[in-house]
Amino acid sequence: MDLSSEENVAEMDFLGNMIDLLEKDAIEKLRETIIDSDHRTLNISFFDLFAALMNKYDDLATEDRNGQSLVTIIVELIKNSHMKPKEIYIALMDAYGCVRAPAAVHLLLELLIDLMPHLNSSFLDEIGDDLLPSLLKERLMKELNDEDISREDVMRSCELFIHIFKLSGCTNAELMETLTCEVLSCLPQTSARMTPLIDACFDCYRTLGQNRISSTLLIATSQRRGTPSVPYVYSATYRFEVCLPALTRSLSVRTSSPQNVSLVLEVLEGFIPAIREDSLSRHRISLFMTFFSALLNVCQQAALEGIHERCLRVFVSSLQRFESTAQLLVLRRLIRLIRTEQLKVSFESQTLGWLVDLYRCRIEKYPIFEAELGFLWAELAEIHYVELHEAVHFYTAMLVLAQFQALHRINKELLREVDRHVLEPLQRQLADWTALTTADGANDERMQSLPFLQFSMLQTRNYVNQFLNKVQEDGANVLSKGRSSSQ
């Protein structure tokens, strides 16, 4: 056997012995062997041994077992093997693609941070172009949506991301904006780790020459600290408009949570009251429709139950800043978007019912809401539900609107058409539902909803008939008096 073959055998024996010790959890013996081995032996086995150690650490971390002793061994291996920085980098990236546990990812990123000062610009560019986007989209955003991963682990990932971002000299502003708007904004803002993270984001934004009004998190933080992103010398209306893209983005991100919605509400509560009611022109509506659609959507999300009422208040307060024509256009467009399924909302019936109630509450205050009632009824007449329990809120709001119109004697000809084309078909549908649930012997949400809707329908038809009949009686009396006077 020649010398080369003997070296290969020795190498295989060494690696096999190390793997065997690793599998037997003989960690102390493994550490001693690495310390006592010459760097040439470690150098030859480095890639395979490093991968095995990282896989073992990943398994321990996944099982929530202490792997700190393995971390010491991994550090000793890198130190004693005398590998070149680019070779260590390759080993780190190979392992990064295989590990699953956040702790294992964190270890690799910490080792990379220690290595980066020794890497040339081509590797740093690769980190900025490939690793950081992967870390953000394939790791961080998935961790954020995984309830089994602690928020502290997600925050640690964010810390490492920002550190690597800075060290690599990355200039991709969209990466930093995505981290801020879609990850950090959705984390608990009360954590002690958040303040230095936010400060690091401010620093990155300054370095990149990026305006902090592109991030709701930074807008809210600046507002809270008394150093607003848009100075108070500008009008509240202007501040609303320039912050609008960031607010809308925060409401629309797929990682949306009570945390980031609360930030939006905090910003709005900061400057909306300073805008005079009924002051914003309808010509600005095109700028705000996406915002109102996004805000309406989050208002009805079950996950936001704790801040549901606050969302509704902010929606109404924001709407109230616009002139009456603009308010009417917003409400009608939102109803149409939901009806045509261009806007998908949770709890559709409740959302539509709420919008109808907002419209009704403005009829007495703003004449245009009364004048445009026909257009609203045309939209409502096109909305139908197959399941009774899904429709209760919407049909209730519609019946209350008809009652309101009858009691306030508004537009008898329109109400007559509503009675014929909306109320009568709905009454027949209620009768069909009654027959169906009685035949099924149902004792579920349908049966619980039916009596209430039946009573509301009966009450509505009575009010409507009284108004229509009263109008007819008044007309007959006028005609009778005219005839008497002519005689």
C-alpha positions as CSV (number, residue, x, y, z in Angstrom):
1,M,0.0,0.0,0.0
2,D,1.5,3.4,-1.1
3,L,1.7,6.4,1.1
4,S,-1.4,8.1,-0.5
5,S,-3.6,5.1,0.1
6,E,-2.4,4.9,3.7
7,E,-3.3,8.5,4.2
8,N,-6.8,8.0,2.7
9,V,-7.4,5.0,5.0
10,A,-6.2,7.1,8.0
11,E,-8.5,9.9,7.0
12,M,-11.5,7.6,6.7
13,D,-10.6,6.0,10.0
14,F,-10.4,9.4,11.7
15,L,-13.7,10.6,10.3
16,G,-15.4,7.3,11.0
17,N,-14.2,7.4,14.6
18,M,-15.4,11.0,15.0
19,I,-18.9,10.2,13.6
20,D,-19.0,7.1,15.9
21,L,-18.2,9.3,18.9
22,L,-20.9,11.8,17.8
23,E,-23.5,9.1,17.5
24,K,-22.7,7.8,20.9
25,D,-22.9,11.3,22.4
26,A,-19.4,11.0,23.6
27,I,-19.1,14.7,23.4
28,E,-16.1,15.2,25.8
29,K,-14.1,12.6,24.0
30,L,-15.0,14.2,20.7
31,R,-13.8,17.6,21.9
32,E,-10.5,16.2,23.2
33,T,-9.8,14.4,19.9
34,I,-10.4,17.6,17.9
35,I,-8.1,19.5,20.2
36,D,-5.3,16.9,20.1
37,S,-5.5,16.3,16.3
38,D,-3.2,18.1,14.0
39,H,-4.7,20.7,11.7
40,R,-3.9,18.7,8.5
41,T,-6.1,15.8,9.7
42,L,-8.9,18.2,10.6
43,N,-8.5,20.1,7.4
44,I,-9.0,16.9,5.3
45,S,-12.1,15.9,7.2
46,F,-13.5,19.4,7.8
47,F,-16.4,19.5,5.4
48,D,-17.9,16.1,6.4
49,L,-17.2,16.6,10.1
50,F,-18.6,20.1,10.2
51,A,-21.8,18.9,8.4
52,A,-22.2,16.0,10.8
53,L,-21.8,18.3,13.8
54,M,-24.3,20.8,12.5
55,N,-26.8,18.1,11.7
56,K,-26.4,16.8,15.3
57,Y,-26.8,20.3,16.7
58,D,-29.9,20.8,14.6
59,D,-31.5,17.6,15.9
60,L,-30.8,18.6,19.5
61,A,-32.2,22.1,19.0
62,T,-35.3,20.7,17.2
63,E,-35.9,18.4,20.2
64,D,-35.3,21.4,22.5
65,R,-32.2,19.7,24.1
66,N,-29.1,21.6,25.2
67,G,-26.4,21.5,22.5
68,Q,-24.0,24.1,24.0
69,S,-21.2,21.5,24.3
70,L,-21.5,20.9,20.5
71,V,-21.2,24.6,19.9
72,T,-17.9,24.5,21.6
73,I,-16.7,21.6,19.5
74,I,-17.8,23.3,16.3
75,V,-15.9,26.5,17.2
76,E,-12.8,24.3,18.1
77,L,-13.0,22.5,14.7
78,I,-13.1,25.8,12.8
79,K,-10.2,27.2,14.9
80,N,-7.9,24.2,14.8
81,S,-8.5,23.1,11.1
82,H,-6.9,26.2,9.7
83,M,-9.3,26.3,6.9
84,K,-9.3,29.3,4.5
85,P,-12.2,31.8,5.0
86,K,-13.8,30.9,1.6
87,E,-13.8,27.2,2.6
88,I,-15.4,28.0,5.9
89,Y,-18.0,30.1,4.1
90,I,-18.8,27.2,1.8
91,A,-19.3,24.9,4.7
92,L,-21.5,27.4,6.5
93,M,-23.7,27.9,3.4
94,D,-24.0,24.2,2.8
95,A,-25.2,23.7,6.4
96,Y,-27.5,26.7,6.2
97,G,-29.5,25.0,3.4
98,C,-30.0,21.8,5.6
99,V,-30.7,23.0,9.1
100,R,-34.3,23.5,10.4
101,A,-34.2,24.7,14.0
102,P,-33.9,28.5,14.7
103,A,-31.1,27.9,17.1
104,A,-29.1,26.1,14.4
105,V,-29.7,28.9,11.9
106,H,-28.7,31.4,14.5
107,L,-25.4,29.6,15.2
108,L,-24.5,29.5,11.5
109,L,-25.3,33.2,11.1
110,E,-23.2,34.1,14.2
111,L,-20.3,32.1,12.7
112,L,-20.8,33.9,9.4
113,I,-20.7,37.3,11.2
114,D,-17.4,36.4,12.7
115,L,-16.1,35.3,9.3
116,M,-17.3,38.3,7.2
117,P,-14.4,40.7,8.0
118,H,-12.1,38.1,6.4
119,L,-14.2,37.6,3.2
120,N,-13.5,39.5,-0.1
121,S,-16.1,41.7,-1.8
122,S,-17.4,38.9,-4.1
123,F,-18.5,36.8,-1.2
124,L,-20.0,39.9,0.5
125,D,-21.9,40.7,-2.6
126,E,-23.2,37.1,-2.7
127,I,-24.4,37.4,0.8
128,G,-26.3,40.6,0.0
129,D,-27.7,39.2,-3.3
130,D,-28.6,35.6,-2.2
131,L,-28.3,34.9,1.5
132,L,-30.2,38.0,2.8
133,P,-33.3,37.6,0.5
134,S,-33.4,33.9,1.4
135,L,-33.0,34.6,5.1
136,L,-35.8,37.1,5.0
137,K,-38.4,35.2,2.8
138,E,-37.6,31.6,3.5
139,R,-36.7,31.8,7.2
140,L,-37.9,35.0,8.9
141,M,-41.3,35.3,7.3
142,K,-42.0,31.6,7.8
143,E,-40.8,31.8,11.4
144,L,-43.2,34.7,11.9
145,N,-46.2,32.6,10.8
146,D,-45.1,29.5,12.8
147,E,-46.7,29.6,16.2
148,D,-44.3,26.9,17.5
149,I,-41.4,29.3,17.1
150,S,-41.0,31.8,19.9
151,R,-41.2,35.5,19.2
152,E,-37.8,35.8,20.9
153,D,-36.3,33.5,18.3
154,V,-37.8,35.6,15.5
155,M,-36.4,38.7,17.1
156,R,-32.9,37.1,17.3
157,S,-33.2,36.2,13.6
158,C,-34.0,39.9,12.9
159,E,-31.0,41.1,14.9
160,L,-28.7,38.8,12.9
161,F,-30.3,39.8,9.6
162,I,-29.6,43.5,10.3
163,H,-26.0,42.8,11.5
164,I,-25.3,40.9,8.3
165,F,-27.0,43.5,6.2
166,K,-24.7,46.2,7.6
167,L,-21.5,44.1,7.4
168,S,-22.2,43.0,3.8
169,G,-22.6,46.6,2.7
170,C,-25.9,45.7,1.1
171,T,-27.8,48.6,-0.5
172,N,-31.1,46.8,-1.2
173,A,-33.5,49.2,0.5
174,E,-36.5,46.9,-0.4
175,L,-35.0,44.2,1.8
176,M,-34.8,46.5,4.8
177,E,-38.3,47.9,4.1
178,T,-39.8,44.4,3.9
179,L,-38.1,43.4,7.2
180,T,-39.4,46.6,8.9
181,C,-42.9,46.6,7.4
182,E,-43.7,42.9,7.2
183,V,-41.7,41.3,10.1
184,L,-40.7,43.7,12.8
185,S,-44.1,45.5,12.7
186,C,-45.9,42.2,13.4
187,L,-43.8,41.4,16.5
188,P,-44.8,42.4,20.1
189,Q,-43.8,46.0,20.5
190,T,-43.5,45.8,24.2
191,S,-40.5,43.5,24.2
192,A,-37.2,44.9,25.5
193,R,-35.5,43.7,22.4
194,M,-37.6,45.8,20.1
195,T,-36.1,49.2,20.9
196,P,-32.5,48.4,19.8
197,L,-34.0,46.6,16.7
198,I,-36.0,49.7,15.8
199,D,-33.0,51.9,16.4
200,A,-30.9,49.7,14.1
201,C,-33.6,50.1,11.4
202,F,-33.5,53.9,11.8
203,D,-29.7,53.7,11.3
204,C,-30.0,51.5,8.2
205,Y,-32.7,53.8,6.7
206,R,-30.3,56.8,7.2
207,T,-27.4,55.0,5.7
208,L,-29.5,54.0,2.6
209,G,-30.9,57.5,2.3
210,Q,-34.4,56.0,2.7
211,N,-37.3,58.0,4.0
212,R,-38.7,56.6,7.2
213,I,-42.3,57.5,6.2
214,S,-42.2,54.4,4.1
215,S,-42.5,52.3,7.3
216,T,-45.5,52.4,9.7
217,L,-43.3,51.1,12.5
218,L,-40.8,54.0,12.1
219,I,-43.6,56.5,11.7
220,A,-45.3,55.3,14.9
221,T,-42.0,55.2,16.8
222,S,-41.1,58.7,15.7
223,Q,-44.5,59.9,16.7
224,R,-44.3,58.3,20.1
225,R,-40.8,59.8,20.7
226,G,-42.0,63.3,19.8
227,T,-39.8,63.4,16.7
228,P,-42.5,62.9,14.0
229,S,-41.4,61.6,10.6
230,V,-43.4,64.4,9.0
231,P,-42.8,67.6,11.0
232,Y,-45.8,69.3,12.7
233,V,-45.3,72.4,10.6
234,Y,-47.1,70.5,7.8
235,S,-50.8,70.2,7.9
236,A,-52.4,67.0,9.4
237,T,-54.0,66.5,5.9
238,Y,-50.6,66.5,4.3
239,R,-49.2,64.1,6.9
240,F,-52.1,61.8,6.3
241,E,-51.5,61.7,2.6
242,V,-47.7,61.2,2.7
243,C,-48.0,58.4,5.3
244,L,-50.9,56.7,3.4
245,P,-48.8,54.2,1.3
246,A,-47.0,52.9,4.4
247,L,-50.3,52.6,6.3
248,T,-52.0,50.8,3.4
249,R,-49.1,48.4,3.0
250,S,-49.1,47.5,6.7
251,L,-52.9,46.7,6.5
252,S,-52.4,44.6,3.4
253,V,-49.4,42.4,4.3
254,R,-50.0,38.7,4.5
255,T,-48.3,38.7,7.9
256,S,-50.8,41.1,9.3
257,S,-51.4,40.8,13.1
258,P,-52.8,42.8,16.0
259,Q,-49.3,44.3,16.5
260,N,-48.9,45.9,13.1
261,V,-52.6,46.9,12.9
262,S,-52.2,48.6,16.3
263,L,-49.3,50.6,14.9
264,V,-51.5,51.8,12.0
265,L,-54.2,52.8,14.5
266,E,-51.7,54.6,16.6
267,V,-50.5,56.7,13.7
268,L,-54.0,57.5,12.6
269,E,-55.1,58.4,16.1
270,G,-52.1,60.8,16.2
271,F,-53.1,63.1,13.4
272,I,-56.7,62.3,12.2
273,P,-58.3,64.3,15.0
274,A,-56.4,67.4,13.8
275,I,-58.1,67.2,10.4
276,R,-61.4,69.1,10.4
277,E,-64.5,67.0,9.7
278,D,-66.1,67.2,6.3
279,S,-63.0,69.0,5.0
280,L,-61.3,66.6,2.6
281,S,-62.5,66.9,-1.0
282,R,-64.1,64.1,-3.0
283,H,-61.3,64.6,-5.6
284,R,-58.9,63.0,-3.1
285,I,-60.9,59.8,-2.9
286,S,-58.9,57.9,-5.5
287,L,-55.9,58.3,-3.2
288,F,-57.7,56.8,-0.3
289,M,-59.9,53.9,-1.6
290,T,-57.2,51.2,-1.3
291,F,-56.6,52.4,2.3
292,F,-60.3,52.3,3.2
293,S,-60.6,48.8,1.6
294,A,-57.6,47.5,3.5
295,L,-58.8,49.1,6.8
296,L,-62.3,47.7,6.4
297,N,-60.9,44.2,5.7
298,V,-58.9,44.2,9.0
299,C,-61.8,45.6,10.9
300,Q,-63.6,42.4,10.5
301,Q,-60.8,39.9,11.1
302,A,-61.5,37.4,13.9
303,A,-57.8,37.5,14.9
304,L,-58.1,41.2,15.7
305,E,-60.9,40.7,18.1
306,G,-59.1,42.6,20.9
307,I,-58.8,45.8,18.8
308,H,-62.0,45.4,16.8
309,E,-63.8,48.3,18.3
310,R,-60.8,50.5,18.0
311,C,-60.5,49.7,14.3
312,L,-64.1,50.6,13.7
313,R,-63.7,53.9,15.5
314,V,-60.7,54.8,13.4
315,F,-62.4,53.8,10.2
316,V,-65.4,56.1,11.0
317,S,-63.2,58.9,12.2
318,S,-61.1,58.7,9.0
319,L,-64.3,58.6,6.8
320,Q,-65.7,61.6,8.7
321,R,-62.8,63.9,7.6
322,F,-64.2,63.8,4.0
323,E,-67.0,66.0,2.6
324,S,-70.4,64.2,2.4
325,T,-70.2,63.3,-1.3
326,A,-66.8,61.6,-0.7
327,Q,-68.2,59.7,2.3
328,L,-71.1,58.5,0.1
329,L,-68.8,57.4,-2.7
330,V,-66.6,55.5,-0.3
331,L,-69.5,53.6,1.3
332,R,-71.1,52.8,-2.1
333,R,-67.8,51.6,-3.6
334,L,-67.0,49.4,-0.7
335,I,-70.4,47.8,-0.9
336,R,-70.0,47.3,-4.6
337,L,-66.5,45.8,-4.3
338,I,-67.8,43.3,-1.7
339,R,-70.9,42.5,-3.9
340,T,-68.7,41.8,-6.9
341,E,-66.2,39.9,-4.9
342,Q,-63.4,42.3,-5.8
343,L,-62.9,42.9,-2.1
344,K,-62.8,39.7,0.0
345,V,-63.7,40.3,3.7
346,S,-64.2,38.1,6.6
347,F,-67.7,38.0,8.0
348,E,-69.2,39.5,4.8
349,S,-72.8,39.8,6.1
350,Q,-71.6,41.7,9.2
351,T,-69.4,44.0,7.1
352,L,-72.1,44.8,4.6
353,G,-74.6,45.4,7.4
354,W,-72.2,47.7,9.1
355,L,-71.7,49.7,5.9
356,V,-75.5,50.0,5.4
357,D,-75.8,51.3,9.0
358,L,-73.1,53.9,8.4
359,Y,-75.0,55.0,5.3
360,R,-78.4,55.2,7.1
361,C,-76.9,57.2,10.0
362,R,-75.8,59.9,7.5
363,I,-79.2,60.4,5.8
364,E,-80.5,63.0,8.2
365,K,-77.2,64.9,8.4
366,Y,-76.3,65.0,4.7
367,P,-79.0,65.6,2.0
368,I,-77.0,63.8,-0.6
369,F,-77.4,60.5,1.2
370,E,-81.2,60.8,0.9
371,A,-81.0,61.9,-2.7
372,E,-78.8,58.8,-3.6
373,L,-80.9,56.2,-1.8
374,G,-82.1,54.7,-5.0
375,F,-78.5,53.8,-6.1
376,L,-77.9,52.2,-2.7
377,W,-81.1,50.1,-2.9
378,A,-80.1,49.0,-6.4
379,E,-76.8,47.6,-5.0
380,L,-78.5,46.0,-2.1
381,A,-81.1,44.3,-4.2
382,E,-78.3,42.4,-6.0
383,I,-77.0,40.8,-2.9
384,H,-78.4,37.4,-2.0
385,Y,-77.5,34.6,0.4
386,V,-78.3,30.9,0.3
387,E,-77.7,30.2,4.0
388,L,-79.9,32.1,6.5
389,H,-77.3,32.2,9.3
390,E,-74.8,33.9,7.0
391,A,-77.2,36.6,6.1
392,V,-78.7,37.8,9.4
393,H,-76.6,41.0,9.8
394,F,-77.0,42.2,6.3
395,Y,-80.8,41.6,6.1
396,T,-81.3,43.1,9.5
397,A,-79.5,46.3,8.4
398,M,-81.5,46.4,5.2
399,L,-84.8,46.1,7.0
400,V,-83.8,48.8,9.5
401,L,-83.0,51.0,6.5
402,A,-86.4,50.4,5.1
403,Q,-88.0,51.2,8.5
404,F,-86.0,54.4,8.7
405,Q,-87.1,55.5,5.3
406,A,-90.8,54.7,6.1
407,L,-90.8,56.4,9.5
408,H,-89.1,59.5,8.1
409,R,-91.4,59.6,5.0
410,I,-88.6,59.6,2.5
411,N,-89.2,59.1,-1.2
412,K,-92.5,57.1,-1.3
413,E,-92.1,56.0,-4.9
414,L,-88.6,54.5,-4.2
415,L,-90.0,52.8,-1.1
416,R,-92.8,51.3,-3.1
417,E,-90.3,49.8,-5.5
418,V,-88.2,48.6,-2.6
419,D,-91.3,47.0,-1.1
420,R,-92.1,45.2,-4.4
421,H,-88.6,44.2,-5.5
422,V,-86.7,43.7,-2.2
423,L,-89.0,43.2,0.8
424,E,-91.6,40.9,-0.8
425,P,-89.0,38.5,-2.3
426,L,-87.2,38.5,1.0
427,Q,-90.4,37.7,2.8
428,R,-91.0,34.8,0.5
429,Q,-87.4,33.6,1.1
430,L,-88.0,33.7,4.8
431,A,-91.1,31.6,4.4
432,D,-89.1,29.1,2.4
433,W,-86.4,29.0,5.0
434,T,-89.1,28.5,7.7
435,A,-90.5,25.5,5.8
436,L,-87.1,24.0,5.2
437,T,-85.9,24.3,8.8
438,T,-89.2,22.9,10.1
439,A,-89.0,19.9,7.7
440,D,-85.4,19.3,8.8
441,G,-86.3,19.6,12.4
442,A,-83.3,21.9,12.7
443,N,-82.2,23.4,16.0
444,D,-79.1,25.3,14.9
445,E,-78.2,28.8,13.9
446,R,-80.9,28.9,11.3
447,M,-83.7,28.3,13.8
448,Q,-82.1,30.8,16.2
449,S,-82.0,33.5,13.5
450,L,-85.5,32.9,12.0
451,P,-87.7,34.4,14.7
452,F,-85.7,37.6,14.9
453,L,-85.7,38.1,11.1
454,Q,-89.4,37.2,10.9
455,F,-90.3,39.8,13.5
456,S,-88.1,42.4,11.8
457,M,-89.7,41.7,8.5
458,L,-93.2,42.0,10.0
459,Q,-92.4,45.3,11.7
460,T,-90.8,46.6,8.5
461,R,-93.7,45.8,6.3
462,N,-96.1,47.4,8.8
463,Y,-94.1,50.6,8.8
464,V,-93.8,50.6,5.0
465,N,-97.5,49.9,4.5
466,Q,-98.5,52.6,7.0
467,F,-96.3,55.1,5.1
468,L,-97.6,54.1,1.6
469,N,-101.2,53.9,2.7
470,K,-100.9,57.2,4.6
471,V,-99.7,58.8,1.4
472,Q,-102.5,57.3,-0.6
473,E,-105.1,58.4,2.1
474,D,-103.6,62.0,2.0
475,G,-103.9,62.0,-1.7
476,A,-107.6,60.9,-1.6
477,N,-108.5,63.5,1.0
478,V,-106.9,66.3,-1.1
479,L,-108.9,65.1,-4.2
480,S,-112.1,64.9,-2.2
481,K,-111.7,68.4,-0.9
482,G,-111.1,69.7,-4.4
483,R,-114.3,68.2,-5.6
484,S,-116.3,69.7,-2.7
485,S,-115.0,73.2,-3.4
486,S,-115.8,73.0,-7.1
487,Q,-119.4,72.1,-6.3
